[in-house]
Amino acid sequence: MDQSSFASVVGRQLREARQRHGRTRKQVAAELSGRISLRSLESYEVGQRPVDLLKFVQICQVVQADPTQVLGRAIEELGVPEPSSILVDLRDVARDDAADLTPLRRWASVTASAQPYGSPVIWRFTPSAIAAMAQLCGMPPVRLRDRLRRFETRLVINGENS
């Protein structure tokens, strides 16, 4: 992946987000009130120039798109491998009492209860699973990922970590 292909894919994702929101470039540039010109917005959307992070987030806000989802679609389109998963013992999650994790805790409790008593219930949370569960918990995926790290475990098979 080079900067040019990344800029092109991110630009296309921004354009698609804007179009889904039913906005023209001119409307978006006007709402950004001088922070981003119409010409700059066009150059980002067609991939002529890479958009910097602050402007990327500002454009996403105007078109009411989640920046993490827009960027996630671009990364997926580019074929960038997902970061490593997080291994979590669901019994630890089920015992947690944080109110904002209630949907996750309920799911973990039901899933863990289907396993033999006392055995660890290790679940692999992929980035897409974290995104889905974060939506249920009403928080950004990055925040849930950080919260899940408290429950992270290493799976040991025959004395070796995996």
N, CA and C of each residue as an Amber inpcrd file, in Angstrom:
protein
   486
   0.8510000  -1.1680000   0.0000000   0.0000000   0.0000000   0.0000000
   0.8990000   1.2330000   0.0000000   0.6270000   2.1520000  -0.9130000
   1.3760000   3.4050000  -0.9360000   0.4310000   4.5650000  -0.6120000
   1.0060000   5.7320000  -0.4410000   0.2190000   6.9080000  -0.0490000
  -0.8360000   7.2480000  -1.0890000  -0.5170000   7.0910000  -2.3510000
  -1.4440000   7.4240000  -3.4200000  -2.6850000   6.5150000  -3.3890000
  -2.4660000   5.2110000  -3.2520000  -3.6220000   4.3030000  -3.2200000
  -4.4290000   4.5070000  -1.9440000  -3.7520000   4.7820000  -0.8290000
  -4.4540000   5.0410000   0.4180000  -5.3170000   6.3010000   0.2850000
  -4.7470000   7.3630000  -0.2630000  -5.4880000   8.6210000  -0.4450000
  -6.6970000   8.4030000  -1.3460000  -6.5220000   7.6050000  -2.3880000
  -7.6110000   7.3420000  -3.3220000  -8.7640000   6.5970000  -2.6500000
  -8.4320000   5.5700000  -1.8870000  -9.4690000   4.7690000  -1.2380000
 -10.1570000   5.5630000  -0.1250000  -9.3980000   6.2780000   0.6820000
  -9.9970000   7.0970000   1.7380000 -10.8880000   8.1690000   1.1170000
 -10.4190000   8.7790000   0.0460000 -11.2200000   9.7920000  -0.6400000
 -12.5320000   9.2300000  -1.1560000 -12.4690000   8.0410000  -1.7360000
 -13.6860000   7.4050000  -2.2470000 -14.6580000   7.1100000  -1.1040000
 -14.1270000   6.6660000   0.0210000 -14.9940000   6.3970000   1.1690000
 -15.6300000   7.6820000   1.7100000 -14.8720000   8.7740000   1.7090000
 -15.4400000  10.0670000   2.1170000 -16.5500000  10.4960000   1.1650000
 -16.2990000  10.3480000  -0.1300000 -17.2940000  10.7220000  -1.1400000
 -18.5700000   9.8890000  -0.9600000 -18.4100000   8.5860000  -0.7580000
 -19.5740000   7.7240000  -0.5760000 -20.3460000   8.0810000   0.6890000
 -19.6420000   8.4330000   1.7530000 -20.3040000   8.8510000   2.9980000
 -21.0900000  10.1420000   2.7570000 -20.4890000  11.0720000   2.0390000
 -21.1780000  12.3330000   1.7280000 -22.4220000  12.0660000   0.8930000
 -22.2910000  11.2060000  -0.1030000 -23.4240000  10.8980000  -0.9810000
 -24.5350000  10.1710000  -0.2210000 -24.1620000   9.2770000   0.6830000
 -25.1820000   8.5840000   1.4980000 -25.9710000   9.5850000   2.3210000
 -25.3160000  10.6530000   2.7270000 -25.9710000  11.6930000   3.5340000
 -26.7440000  12.6750000   2.6430000 -26.6310000  12.5070000   1.3230000
 -27.3770000  13.3530000   0.3960000 -26.8610000  14.7790000   0.2920000
 -25.5700000  14.9460000   0.4530000 -24.9700000  16.2810000   0.4270000
 -24.0870000  16.4310000  -0.7940000 -24.0150000  17.6550000  -1.2980000
 -23.0930000  17.9640000  -2.3850000 -21.7770000  18.4250000  -1.7760000
 -20.7360000  18.4180000  -2.5990000 -19.4410000  18.9340000  -2.1160000
 -19.5880000  20.3890000  -1.6870000 -20.3290000  21.1440000  -2.4790000
 -20.5060000  22.5690000  -2.1960000 -21.1700000  22.7650000  -0.8310000
 -22.1710000  21.9560000  -0.5140000 -22.8450000  22.0640000   0.7780000
 -21.8930000  21.7280000   1.9310000 -21.1140000  20.6790000   1.7440000
 -20.1800000  20.2710000   2.7980000 -19.1210000  21.3420000   3.0120000
 -18.5580000  21.8490000   1.9170000 -17.5340000  22.9010000   2.0320000
 -18.1200000  24.1400000   2.7060000 -19.3620000  24.4830000   2.3760000
 -20.0040000  25.6580000   2.9870000 -20.1920000  25.4440000   4.4900000
 -20.5910000  24.2380000   4.8790000 -20.8010000  23.9620000   6.2910000
 -19.4820000  23.9530000   7.0740000 -18.4040000  23.6280000   6.3830000
 -17.0930000  23.6610000   7.0360000 -16.5610000  25.0980000   7.1120000
 -17.3020000  26.0160000   6.5720000 -17.0750000  27.4620000   6.6580000
 -15.6130000  27.9000000   6.6090000 -14.9680000  27.5750000   5.5230000
 -13.6150000  28.0640000   5.3050000 -12.5080000  27.1820000   5.8350000
 -12.8380000  26.1970000   6.6360000 -11.7960000  25.3000000   7.1410000
 -11.2760000  24.3920000   6.0300000 -12.1800000  24.0450000   5.0920000
 -11.8130000  23.2250000   3.9430000 -12.4980000  23.8230000   2.7220000
 -11.7150000  24.1400000   1.7090000 -12.3010000  24.7340000   0.5080000
 -12.9620000  23.6560000  -0.3580000 -13.8070000  24.0900000  -1.2500000
 -14.4590000  23.1800000  -2.1910000 -13.4090000  22.4390000  -3.0170000
 -12.3970000  23.1630000  -3.4450000 -11.3210000  22.5610000  -4.2480000
 -10.5540000  21.4990000  -3.4510000 -10.2620000  21.7970000  -2.1940000
  -9.5620000  20.8120000  -1.3520000 -10.4220000  19.5750000  -1.1260000
 -11.7080000  19.7870000  -0.8490000 -12.6120000  18.6620000  -0.6390000
 -12.6350000  17.7670000  -1.8770000 -12.7100000  18.3680000  -3.0410000
 -12.7050000  17.5900000  -4.2760000 -11.3940000  16.8160000  -4.4300000
 -10.2790000  17.4750000  -4.1250000  -8.9850000  16.7970000  -4.2800000
  -8.8470000  15.6220000  -3.3100000  -9.4650000  15.7120000  -2.1200000
  -9.4510000  14.5890000  -1.1830000 -10.3090000  13.4430000  -1.7310000
 -11.5090000  13.8000000  -2.1990000 -12.4530000  12.7690000  -2.6440000
 -11.9850000  12.0090000  -3.8790000 -11.2390000  12.6480000  -4.7370000
 -10.7610000  11.9520000  -5.9430000  -9.3650000  11.3700000  -5.7370000
  -8.8040000  11.5460000  -4.5470000  -7.5240000  10.9370000  -4.2200000
  -6.3100000  11.6660000  -4.7550000  -6.4820000  12.9220000  -5.1710000
  -5.3310000  13.6920000  -5.6540000  -4.4080000  14.0880000  -4.5120000
  -5.0120000  14.3010000  -3.3310000  -4.2520000  14.6890000  -2.1350000
  -4.7320000  13.8850000  -0.9480000  -3.8200000  13.4750000  -0.0760000
  -4.2780000  12.8100000   1.1470000  -4.8840000  13.8430000   2.1040000
  -5.9240000  13.4450000   2.7930000  -6.5740000  14.3200000   3.7600000
  -5.9090000  14.1000000   5.1190000  -5.6480000  15.1970000   5.8320000
  -5.0570000  15.0160000   7.1610000  -6.1510000  14.5910000   8.1440000
  -5.7410000  14.0830000   9.2780000  -6.6650000  13.4700000  10.2240000
  -7.7360000  14.4380000  10.7240000  -7.3700000  15.6460000  11.0870000
  -8.3440000  16.6070000  11.5920000  -9.4000000  16.9160000  10.5320000
  -8.9650000  17.1580000   9.3100000  -9.9240000  17.4510000   8.2430000
 -10.8020000  16.2410000   7.9390000 -10.2170000  15.0530000   7.9940000
 -10.9780000  13.8200000   7.7940000 -12.1240000  13.7440000   8.8050000
 -11.8120000  13.9710000  10.0750000 -12.8270000  13.9110000  11.1240000
 -13.8680000  15.0070000  10.9260000 -13.4450000  16.2160000  10.5660000
 -14.3880000  17.3090000  10.3400000 -15.3580000  16.9870000   9.1980000
 -14.8560000  16.4380000   8.1230000 -15.7210000  16.0640000   6.9990000
 -16.7130000  14.9900000   7.4500000 -16.2210000  13.9930000   8.1660000
 -17.1050000  12.9340000   8.6570000 -18.2060000  13.5000000   9.5490000
 -17.8620000  14.4490000  10.4010000 -18.8690000  15.0490000  11.2820000
 -19.9570000  15.7500000  10.4690000 -19.5610000  16.4840000   9.4550000
 -20.5240000  17.2260000   8.6410000 -21.4730000  16.2810000   7.9040000
 -20.9550000  15.1500000   7.4240000 -21.8070000  14.2160000   6.6890000
 -22.3870000  13.1390000   7.6060000 -22.2310000  13.3340000   8.9130000
 -22.7820000  12.4500000   9.9390000 -22.3660000  10.9950000   9.7330000
 -21.0730000  10.8090000   9.5080000 -20.5050000   9.4760000   9.3510000
 -19.5170000   9.2290000  10.4860000 -19.4860000   8.0150000  10.9740000
 -18.5420000   7.6400000  12.0190000 -17.1540000   7.5170000  11.3890000
 -16.1950000   8.3560000  11.7970000 -14.8550000   8.3060000  11.1880000
 -14.2010000   6.9330000  11.2760000 -14.4440000   6.2070000  12.3770000
 -13.8200000   4.8860000  12.5010000 -14.3930000   3.9090000  11.4780000
 -15.6730000   4.0530000  11.1700000 -16.2780000   3.1740000  10.1680000
 -15.8130000   3.5350000   8.7610000 -15.7200000   4.8210000   8.4640000
 -15.2510000   5.2580000   7.1410000 -13.8200000   4.7710000   6.9260000
 -12.9720000   4.9880000   7.9140000 -11.5880000   4.5410000   7.8020000
 -11.5050000   3.0150000   7.7740000 -12.3390000   2.3640000   8.5710000
 -12.3570000   0.9020000   8.5850000 -12.7030000   0.3140000   7.2280000
 -13.6860000   0.9210000   6.5380000 -14.0380000   0.4550000   5.1950000
 -12.8770000   0.6530000   4.2350000 -12.1730000   1.7770000   4.3710000
 -11.0170000   2.0350000   3.4980000  -9.9210000   1.0070000   3.7510000
  -9.6430000   0.7350000   5.0040000  -8.6050000  -0.2390000   5.3490000
  -8.9800000  -1.6230000   4.8400000 -10.2550000  -1.9680000   4.9920000
 -10.7270000  -3.2660000   4.4950000 -10.5910000  -3.3540000   2.9740000
 -10.9650000  -2.2790000   2.2890000 -10.8540000  -2.2450000   0.8220000
  -9.4080000  -2.3960000   0.3670000  -8.4890000  -1.8500000   1.1340000
  -7.0730000  -1.9410000   0.7860000  -6.4810000  -3.3160000   1.1170000
  -7.2460000  -4.1310000   1.8130000  -6.7690000  -5.4660000   2.1310000
  -5.7590000  -5.5080000   3.2610000  -5.7650000  -4.4880000   4.1110000
  -4.8550000  -4.4670000   5.2560000  -5.3570000  -5.4990000   6.2600000
  -4.5060000  -6.4060000   6.7050000  -4.9650000  -7.4330000   7.6480000
  -5.4350000  -6.8020000   8.9500000  -6.4560000  -7.4240000   9.5390000
  -6.9650000  -6.9270000  10.8130000  -5.8920000  -7.0860000  11.8860000
  -5.8710000  -6.1460000  12.8370000  -4.9340000  -6.3090000  13.9480000
  -5.2820000  -7.5820000  14.7160000  -4.3730000  -8.0200000  15.5140000
  -4.6090000  -9.2640000  16.2410000  -5.8500000  -9.1590000  17.1130000
  -6.4570000 -10.2910000  17.2920000  -7.6520000 -10.3720000  18.1190000
  -7.2750000 -10.2930000  19.5920000  -8.2850000 -10.1130000  20.4050000
  -8.1010000 -10.0920000  21.8530000  -8.7560000 -11.3510000  22.4090000
  -8.0040000 -12.1410000  23.1640000  -8.5420000 -13.3300000  23.8110000
  -8.9940000 -12.9520000  25.2160000 -10.2510000 -13.2770000  25.5210000
 -10.8520000 -12.8720000  26.7880000 -11.5350000 -14.0720000  27.4260000
 -11.3890000 -14.2030000  28.7360000 -12.1420000 -15.2150000  29.4700000
 -13.5120000 -14.6110000  29.7890000 -14.5560000 -15.1860000  29.1930000
 -15.9010000 -14.6230000  29.3510000 -16.3990000 -14.6660000  30.7870000
 -15.8890000 -15.5870000  31.5830000 -16.3140000 -15.6150000  32.9880000
 -15.8520000 -14.3480000  33.7170000 -14.6870000 -13.8380000  33.3700000
 -14.2130000 -12.5790000  33.9610000 -15.1120000 -11.4210000  33.5380000
 -15.5030000 -11.4090000  32.2800000 -16.3980000 -10.3500000  31.7880000
 -17.7380000 -10.4450000  32.5010000 -18.2630000 -11.6550000  32.6600000
 -19.5650000 -11.8530000  33.3010000 -19.5640000 -11.3840000  34.7560000
 -18.4120000 -11.4410000  35.4180000 -18.3050000 -11.0090000  36.8170000
 -18.1230000  -9.4990000  36.9690000 -17.7910000  -8.8090000  35.8980000
 -17.5430000  -7.3660000  35.9800000 -18.8510000  -6.6300000  36.2660000
 -18.7650000  -5.5170000  37.0040000 -19.9930000  -4.8000000  37.3530000
 -20.1070000  -3.4100000  36.7210000 -19.3010000  -3.1200000  35.7060000
 -19.3680000  -1.8000000  35.0560000 -20.7000000  -1.6610000  34.3100000
 -21.4370000  -0.6100000  34.6190000 -22.7690000  -0.4010000  34.0330000
 -22.7310000  -0.2950000  32.5090000 -21.6960000   0.3430000  31.9700000
 -21.6640000   0.5350000  30.5190000 -21.3710000  -0.7500000  29.7480000
 -20.9720000  -1.8030000  30.4600000 -20.7130000  -3.0910000  29.8120000
 -21.8640000  -4.0860000  30.0050000 -23.0250000  -3.6200000  30.4610000
 -24.1520000  -4.5120000  30.7460000 -24.5080000  -5.4250000  29.5800000
 -24.6650000  -4.9210000  28.3450000 -24.9970000  -5.8480000  27.2490000
 -23.9180000  -6.9080000  27.0270000 -22.6610000  -6.5200000  27.1240000
 -21.5630000  -7.4680000  26.9610000 -21.5620000  -8.4770000  28.1050000
 -21.7750000  -7.9950000  29.3210000 -21.7720000  -8.8700000  30.4980000
 -22.8930000  -9.9110000  30.4020000 -24.0880000  -9.4860000  29.9750000
 -25.2070000 -10.4220000  29.8410000 -24.8920000 -11.5000000  28.8060000
 -24.3630000 -11.0700000  27.6620000 -24.0110000 -12.0230000  26.6050000
 -22.9290000 -12.9920000  27.1040000 -21.9140000 -12.4440000  27.7660000
 -20.8220000 -13.2770000  28.2770000 -21.3360000 -14.2780000  29.3020000
 -22.2580000 -13.8460000  30.1440000 -22.8150000 -14.7240000  31.1700000
 -23.5790000 -15.8910000  30.5540000 -24.4130000 -15.6140000  29.5810000
 -25.1870000 -16.6710000  28.9110000 -24.2540000 -17.6230000  28.1720000
 -23.2870000 -17.0740000  27.4600000 -22.3530000 -17.8950000  26.6910000
 -21.4980000 -18.7530000  27.6200000 -21.0030000 -18.1710000  28.7090000
 -20.1540000 -18.9070000  29.6460000 -20.9410000 -19.9800000  30.3840000
 -22.2140000 -19.6980000  30.6940000 -23.0070000 -20.6670000  31.4640000
 -23.2890000 -21.9480000  30.6780000 -23.1290000 -21.9060000  29.3770000
 -23.3380000 -23.1000000  28.5550000 -22.1410000 -24.0470000  28.6130000
 -21.0660000 -23.6340000  29.2640000 -19.8400000 -24.4400000  29.3560000
 -19.7770000 -25.1370000  30.7200000 -18.9750000 -26.1920000  30.8390000
 -18.8470000 -26.8860000  32.1290000 -18.3870000 -25.9270000  33.2340000
 -18.9490000 -26.0980000  34.4190000 -18.6270000 -25.2350000  35.5410000
 -17.1360000 -25.2500000  35.8370000 -16.5880000 -24.0510000  36.0390000
 -15.1930000 -23.9090000  36.4310000 -14.2010000 -23.8640000  35.2850000
 -14.6270000 -24.2710000  34.1110000 -13.6820000 -24.2460000  32.9870000
 -13.6170000 -22.8360000  32.4130000 -12.4380000 -22.4140000  31.9570000
 -12.3430000 -21.0890000  31.3420000 -13.0980000 -21.0830000  30.0170000
 -13.6850000 -19.9720000  29.7140000 -14.3930000 -19.8160000  28.4430000
 -13.6770000 -18.7000000  27.6950000 -12.7470000 -19.1030000  26.8500000
 -11.9320000 -18.1390000  26.1300000 -12.6340000 -17.7840000  24.8240000
 -12.8060000 -16.4950000  24.5980000 -13.4720000 -16.0010000  23.4020000
 -12.5100000 -15.0930000  22.6490000 -12.4270000 -15.2820000  21.3490000
 -11.5720000 -14.4480000  20.5190000 -12.4170000 -13.3030000  19.9610000
 -12.1310000 -12.0780000  20.4060000 -12.8070000 -10.8900000  19.8860000
 -11.9910000 -10.3270000  18.7280000 -12.5260000 -10.4320000  17.5320000
 -11.8970000  -9.8320000  16.3620000 -12.2840000  -8.3580000  16.3240000
 -11.5930000  -7.5400000  15.5550000 -11.9860000  -6.1320000  15.4530000
 -13.4410000  -5.9470000  15.0130000 -13.9330000  -6.7840000  14.1080000
 -15.3320000  -6.6330000  13.6760000 -16.2910000  -7.0250000  14.8040000
 -15.9440000  -8.0350000  15.6080000 -16.7790000  -8.4030000  16.7540000
 -16.7700000  -7.2900000  17.8030000 -15.6200000  -6.6710000  18.0000000
 -15.5270000  -5.5550000  18.9510000 -16.3940000  -4.3960000  18.4740000
 -16.3620000  -4.1150000  17.1900000 -17.1830000  -3.0230000  16.6450000
 -18.6640000  -3.2920000  16.8650000 -19.0940000  -4.5260000  16.6230000
 -20.5070000  -4.8740000  16.8030000 -20.9080000  -4.7820000  18.2710000
 -20.0810000  -5.3110000  19.1540000 -20.3960000  -5.2850000  20.5800000
 -20.3320000  -3.8500000  21.1280000 -19.4310000  -3.0480000  20.6020000
 -19.3340000  -1.6440000  21.0350000 -20.6210000  -0.9030000  20.7090000
 -21.1900000  -1.2060000  19.5630000 -22.4460000  -0.5650000  19.1810000
 -23.5430000  -0.9320000  20.1850000 -23.6000000  -2.1970000  20.5850000
 -24.5850000  -2.6210000  21.5790000 -24.3640000  -1.9390000  22.9290000
 -23.1040000  -1.6900000  23.2660000 -22.7680000  -1.0470000  24.5440000
 -22.8440000   0.4780000  24.4680000 -23.0400000   1.0100000  23.2580000
 -23.1450000   2.4520000  23.1020000 -21.8450000   3.1940000  23.3110000
 -20.7550000   2.5910000  22.8360000 -19.4590000   3.2480000  22.9890000
 -18.6370000   3.0190000  21.7220000 -17.6230000   3.8460000  21.5040000
 -16.7560000   3.6410000  20.3370000 -15.9750000   2.3310000  20.4620000
 -15.7100000   1.6700000  19.3410000 -14.9490000   0.4140000  19.3780000
 -13.6070000   0.5370000  20.0800000 -12.9360000   1.6670000  19.9100000
 -11.6250000   1.8530000  20.5450000 -11.7560000   1.7850000  22.0610000
 -12.8190000   2.3710000  22.5920000 -13.0200000   2.3530000  24.0450000
 -13.3070000   0.9330000  24.5310000 -14.1600000   0.1990000  23.7940000
 -14.4460000  -1.1750000  24.2080000 -13.1860000  -2.0350000  24.1120000
 -12.3880000  -1.8450000  23.0740000 -11.1460000  -2.5990000  22.9440000
 -10.2570000  -2.3710000  24.1630000 -10.1620000  -1.1170000  24.5920000
  -9.3590000  -0.8100000  25.7780000  -9.9350000  -1.4830000  27.0280000
 -11.2640000  -1.4910000  27.1310000 -11.9160000  -2.1150000  28.2820000
 -11.7020000  -3.6270000  28.2700000 -11.7830000  -4.2410000  27.0730000
 -11.5820000  -5.6880000  26.9650000 -10.1630000  -6.1010000  27.3450000
  -9.2220000  -5.2160000  27.1560000  -7.8250000  -5.5510000  27.4960000
  -7.6820000  -5.8960000  28.9810000  -8.5900000  -5.3870000  29.8320000
  -8.5580000  -5.7380000  31.2610000  -8.8330000  -7.2200000  31.4810000
  -9.5630000  -7.8290000  30.5440000  -9.9470000  -9.2350000  30.6670000
  -9.1000000 -10.1420000  29.7820000  -8.1110000  -9.5400000  29.1280000
  -7.3170000 -10.2990000  28.1720000  -6.5640000 -11.4240000  28.8720000
  -6.4810000 -12.5250000  28.1770000  -5.7870000 -13.6920000  28.7070000
  -4.9230000 -14.2790000  27.6050000  -4.0170000 -15.1150000  27.9830000
  -3.1970000 -15.8460000  27.0090000  -3.6690000 -17.2840000  27.0310000
  -3.9470000 -17.8040000  25.8740000  -4.3480000 -19.1960000  25.7620000
  -3.0860000 -20.0550000  25.8250000  -3.0600000 -20.9980000  26.7370000
  -1.8870000 -21.8680000  26.8900000  -2.2700000 -23.2670000  26.4330000
  -1.5280000 -23.7800000  25.4500000  -1.7500000 -25.1230000  24.9300000
  -0.4170000 -25.8770000  25.0460000  -0.4510000 -26.9820000  25.7740000
   0.7630000 -27.7820000  25.9620000   1.9340000 -26.9430000  26.4620000
   1.6460000 -26.0400000  27.3950000   2.6960000 -25.2290000  27.9910000
   3.1890000 -24.0820000  27.1370000   2.5670000 -23.8390000  25.9610000
   3.0010000 -22.7380000  25.0890000   1.8830000 -21.7200000  24.9280000
   2.2560000 -20.4560000  24.9350000   1.2760000 -19.4030000  24.6660000
   0.9150000 -19.4160000  23.1950000  -0.3440000 -19.1330000  22.9170000
  -0.7370000 -19.0090000  21.5060000  -1.4290000 -17.6950000  21.2840000
